[in-house]
């Protein structure tokens, strides 16, 4: 069974996005412990909004040609993205970083179900098998953490991570919906500007002084997140959500590696096994023939 070019292109962009957001989801670990998650998310979107607005002026000559056909969907995508990211960034403050990420990414299954039932994407048994393998890898890592750290703080982290999973799944669904209706530039412009508007007052209320090193990191993650958003859009332009979303679980092994290298967190046999399951599921998805996927999609 041969890999098709469109799927390979989608997997490449999805993996790039996974690597980028691995670092973004770890933002609370990289900055001072007193920095509020709302402050982190606001800075991330503000930096991205500044960059994408500049690009729109240079490339598009302004904003007039970027009017959306579905503005309400952009608002829903921004709201789910803001709340989901705050949950994903907050959860590692209560539990191991890579385990919080693993739970948060189970929202991919929710996104797949929305794509199947609302966008009428066709999911074969092989799609579901591959997705369940990815999901089982994520849950293996998460259950080990809960089993070895059965305390109130861990359960708070689990609850926050699950909330982030549902919201992130909704955001992925909205991204897929928008890729068939608006230009990538418009999609990125709307979400970042709307997110800044939504977060401005809460961030001002909760604002705390930042160290110079924290300021540098928070300024960097804005443009970095913008690149990650572009990678997601390109991935969805080349493949259906039932292909792209499960590959987002690649963040889990990336997070485990980052946790081991940067935060001195233990990488045990169960974490390694879970990461291998994610990789196996991704390989199965990549080998699904083009004939089993929806053929009418925009090309990158």
C-alpha positions as CSV (number, residue, x, y, z in Angstrom):
1,X,0.0,0.0,0.0
2,X,1.6,3.3,-1.1
3,X,1.5,6.6,0.7
4,X,-0.2,9.3,-1.3
5,X,1.4,12.7,-1.7
6,X,-1.5,14.7,-0.3
7,X,-1.6,12.7,2.9
8,X,2.2,12.9,3.3
9,X,2.0,16.7,2.8
10,X,-0.8,16.9,5.5
11,X,1.2,14.7,7.9
12,X,4.3,16.9,7.4
13,X,2.4,20.1,8.3
14,X,0.6,18.4,11.2
15,X,3.9,17.2,12.7
16,X,5.4,20.6,12.3
17,X,2.4,22.1,14.1
18,X,2.7,19.4,16.8
19,X,6.4,20.3,17.4
20,X,5.6,24.1,17.6
21,X,2.7,23.7,20.0
22,X,4.7,21.4,22.2
23,X,6.8,24.4,23.2
24,X,3.8,26.7,23.4
25,X,1.9,24.3,25.7
26,X,4.9,24.3,28.0
27,X,4.9,28.1,28.3
28,X,3.8,28.0,32.0
29,X,6.9,25.9,32.7
30,X,9.3,28.3,30.9
31,X,8.1,31.5,32.6
32,X,8.0,32.5,36.3
33,X,5.6,30.6,38.5
34,X,3.8,33.8,39.4
35,X,2.8,34.5,35.8
36,X,-0.9,34.0,35.3
37,X,-2.0,31.7,32.4
38,X,-4.3,34.4,31.1
39,X,-1.3,36.7,30.8
40,X,0.6,34.1,28.9
41,X,-2.2,33.4,26.4
42,X,-2.8,37.1,25.9
43,X,0.8,37.8,25.1
44,X,0.9,34.8,22.7
45,X,-2.1,36.1,20.8
46,X,-1.0,39.8,20.9
47,X,2.3,39.0,19.4
48,X,0.7,36.9,16.7
49,X,-1.9,39.6,16.0
50,X,0.8,42.2,15.5
51,X,2.7,40.0,13.1
52,X,-0.3,38.8,11.0
53,X,-1.7,42.3,10.8
54,X,1.6,43.6,9.4
55,X,1.7,40.7,6.9
56,X,-1.9,41.5,5.8
57,X,-1.0,45.1,5.2
58,X,2.1,44.2,3.2
59,X,0.7,41.3,1.2
60,X,-3.0,42.3,0.9
61,X,-2.7,46.0,1.0
62,X,-4.9,46.2,4.0
63,X,-7.9,44.3,5.5
64,X,-10.7,45.1,3.1
65,X,-10.2,42.0,1.0
66,X,-10.2,39.7,4.0
67,X,-13.9,39.9,4.9
68,X,-15.1,36.5,6.1
69,X,-18.2,34.6,4.8
70,X,-18.8,33.1,8.2
71,X,-17.7,35.6,10.9
72,X,-19.7,33.8,13.7
73,X,-17.5,30.7,13.2
74,X,-14.4,32.8,13.7
75,X,-15.8,34.0,17.0
76,X,-16.6,30.4,18.1
77,X,-13.1,29.2,17.0
78,X,-11.4,32.1,18.9
79,X,-13.4,31.5,22.1
80,X,-12.8,27.7,22.1
81,X,-9.1,28.3,21.3
82,X,-8.6,30.9,24.0
83,X,-10.3,28.8,26.7
84,X,-8.8,25.5,25.5
85,X,-5.2,26.9,25.5
86,X,-5.6,28.4,29.0
87,X,-6.6,25.0,30.2
88,X,-3.8,23.2,28.5
89,X,-1.2,25.7,29.8
90,X,-2.7,25.6,33.3
91,X,-2.9,21.9,33.7
92,X,0.9,21.2,33.9
93,X,0.9,23.4,37.0
94,X,-1.0,20.6,38.8
95,X,0.5,17.5,37.2
96,X,3.4,16.3,35.0
97,X,3.6,18.4,31.8
98,X,3.7,15.5,29.3
99,X,0.7,13.8,31.0
100,X,-1.4,16.9,31.0
101,X,-0.6,17.3,27.3
102,X,-1.6,13.7,26.7
103,X,-5.0,14.2,28.3
104,X,-5.6,17.5,26.6
105,X,-5.0,16.0,23.1
106,X,-7.7,13.4,23.5
107,X,-10.0,16.2,22.2
108,X,-8.9,15.0,18.8
109,X,-11.4,12.2,19.0
110,X,-14.1,14.8,19.7
111,X,-13.0,16.8,16.7
112,X,-13.1,13.7,14.5
113,X,-16.6,12.9,15.6
114,X,-17.8,16.4,14.8
115,X,-16.1,16.2,11.3
116,X,-17.8,12.9,10.6
117,X,-21.3,13.9,11.8
118,X,-21.4,17.6,10.8
119,X,-19.0,17.8,7.8
120,X,-20.0,14.3,6.5
121,X,-16.4,13.1,6.3
122,X,-16.3,9.4,5.7
123,X,-14.4,7.4,8.3
124,X,-13.6,3.8,7.5
125,X,-12.9,1.1,10.1
126,X,-9.2,1.7,9.5
127,X,-9.6,5.4,10.4
128,X,-11.3,4.5,13.7
129,X,-8.7,1.8,14.5
130,X,-5.8,4.2,13.9
131,X,-7.5,6.9,16.0
132,X,-8.2,4.5,18.8
133,X,-4.6,3.4,18.8
134,X,-3.5,7.0,19.1
135,X,-6.0,7.6,21.8
136,X,-5.0,4.5,23.8
137,X,-1.4,5.7,23.8
138,X,-2.5,9.1,25.2
139,X,-4.7,7.5,27.9
140,X,-2.0,5.0,28.9
141,X,0.4,7.9,29.7
142,X,-2.4,9.8,31.5
143,X,-3.7,6.9,33.6
144,X,-0.2,6.1,34.8
145,X,0.2,9.6,36.2
146,X,-3.2,9.5,38.0
147,X,-2.4,6.0,39.4
148,X,1.0,7.1,40.8
149,X,-0.1,10.5,42.0
150,X,-3.6,10.0,43.4
151,X,-4.1,13.3,45.2
152,X,-6.4,16.3,45.0
153,X,-3.9,18.4,43.0
154,X,-3.5,15.8,40.3
155,X,-7.3,15.4,39.9
156,X,-7.6,19.2,39.6
157,X,-5.0,19.0,36.8
158,X,-6.9,16.1,35.1
159,X,-10.1,18.0,35.2
160,X,-8.5,21.1,33.7
161,X,-6.8,19.0,31.0
162,X,-10.1,17.3,30.1
163,X,-11.8,20.7,29.7
164,X,-8.9,21.7,27.5
165,X,-9.4,18.6,25.4
166,X,-13.1,19.3,24.7
167,X,-12.4,22.9,23.8
168,X,-9.4,22.1,21.7
169,X,-11.4,19.5,19.8
170,X,-14.0,22.1,19.0
171,X,-11.3,24.5,17.8
172,X,-9.8,21.9,15.4
173,X,-13.3,21.3,14.0
174,X,-13.8,25.0,13.4
175,X,-10.4,25.3,11.7
176,X,-11.3,22.5,9.3
177,X,-14.7,24.1,8.6
178,X,-13.0,27.5,7.9
179,X,-10.3,26.1,5.6
180,X,-13.0,25.4,2.9
181,X,-14.5,28.9,3.2
182,X,-11.9,31.5,3.9
183,X,-8.3,32.3,3.0
184,X,-5.5,31.2,5.4
185,X,-4.5,34.8,5.9
186,X,-8.1,35.7,6.9
187,X,-8.4,32.7,9.2
188,X,-5.2,33.6,11.1
189,X,-6.0,37.3,11.2
190,X,-9.5,36.9,12.7
191,X,-8.6,34.4,15.4
192,X,-5.7,36.4,16.8
193,X,-7.4,39.8,16.8
194,X,-10.6,38.3,18.3
195,X,-8.6,36.5,21.0
196,X,-6.8,39.8,21.9
197,X,-10.2,41.5,22.3
198,X,-11.5,38.7,24.4
199,X,-8.5,38.6,26.7
200,X,-7.6,42.3,27.0
201,X,-9.7,43.0,30.2
202,X,-8.9,39.7,32.0
203,X,-5.2,40.1,31.3
204,X,-5.2,43.7,32.5
205,X,-7.0,42.7,35.7
206,X,-4.6,39.8,36.4
207,X,-1.4,41.4,35.1
208,X,1.8,40.8,37.1
209,X,5.3,42.2,36.5
210,X,7.5,40.0,34.2
211,X,11.2,39.3,34.3
212,X,13.1,40.2,31.1
213,X,13.7,36.6,30.2
214,X,9.9,35.9,30.5
215,X,9.2,38.9,28.2
216,X,11.5,37.5,25.6
217,X,9.8,34.1,25.6
218,X,6.3,35.5,25.6
219,X,7.2,37.8,22.6
220,X,8.6,34.8,20.7
221,X,5.6,32.5,21.2
222,X,3.3,34.8,19.3
223,X,5.0,34.5,15.9
224,X,5.8,30.9,16.7
225,X,2.1,30.1,17.3
226,X,1.2,31.9,14.1
227,X,3.5,29.5,12.2
228,X,1.8,26.6,14.0
229,X,-1.6,27.9,13.0
230,X,-0.5,28.1,9.4
231,X,0.8,24.5,9.6
232,X,-2.6,23.3,10.9
233,X,-4.4,25.1,8.1
234,X,-2.1,23.6,5.4
235,X,-2.6,20.2,6.9
236,X,-6.4,20.5,6.8
237,X,-6.2,21.7,3.2
238,X,-4.5,18.5,2.2
239,X,-6.4,16.0,4.2
240,X,-9.7,15.5,6.1
241,X,-9.9,15.9,9.8
242,X,-10.1,12.2,10.3
243,X,-6.5,12.0,9.0
244,X,-5.0,15.1,10.4
245,X,-6.5,15.2,14.0
246,X,-5.1,11.9,15.3
247,X,-1.6,13.0,14.1
248,X,-1.9,15.8,16.6
249,X,-1.1,13.2,19.3
250,X,2.5,13.4,18.2
251,X,2.6,16.3,20.7
252,X,2.6,13.6,23.4
253,X,6.0,11.9,22.6
254,X,7.4,15.4,21.8
255,X,6.2,16.6,25.3
256,X,7.6,13.5,27.0
257,X,11.0,14.2,25.4
258,X,10.8,17.9,26.3
259,X,9.8,17.1,29.9
260,X,12.7,14.7,30.2
261,X,15.3,17.1,28.7
262,X,14.1,20.5,30.1
263,X,12.2,19.7,33.3
264,X,14.0,16.6,34.5
265,X,10.7,14.6,34.4
266,X,11.0,10.8,34.4
267,X,10.3,8.9,31.1
268,X,9.3,5.4,32.1
269,X,8.3,2.3,30.2
270,X,4.6,3.2,30.1
271,X,5.3,6.7,28.7
272,X,7.5,5.1,26.0
273,X,4.9,2.5,25.2
274,X,2.2,5.2,25.0
275,X,4.4,7.3,22.6
276,X,5.0,4.2,20.4
277,X,1.2,3.6,20.2
278,X,0.8,7.2,19.0
279,X,3.4,6.7,16.3
280,X,1.8,3.4,15.2
281,X,-1.6,5.1,14.9
282,X,0.0,7.9,12.8
283,X,1.7,5.4,10.5
284,X,-1.6,3.5,9.9
285,X,-3.4,6.8,9.0
286,X,-0.6,7.7,6.5
287,X,-1.1,4.4,4.7
288,X,-4.9,4.7,4.2
289,X,-5.4,5.0,0.4
290,X,-6.6,8.2,-1.2
291,X,-9.7,6.4,-2.4
292,X,-10.9,6.1,1.2
293,X,-10.8,9.8,1.7
294,X,-12.9,12.7,0.5
295,X,-11.3,13.9,-2.8
296,X,-12.8,17.3,-3.2
297,X,-10.6,19.5,-1.0
298,X,-8.6,22.6,-1.6
299,X,-5.0,22.1,-2.6
300,X,-2.2,23.8,-0.8
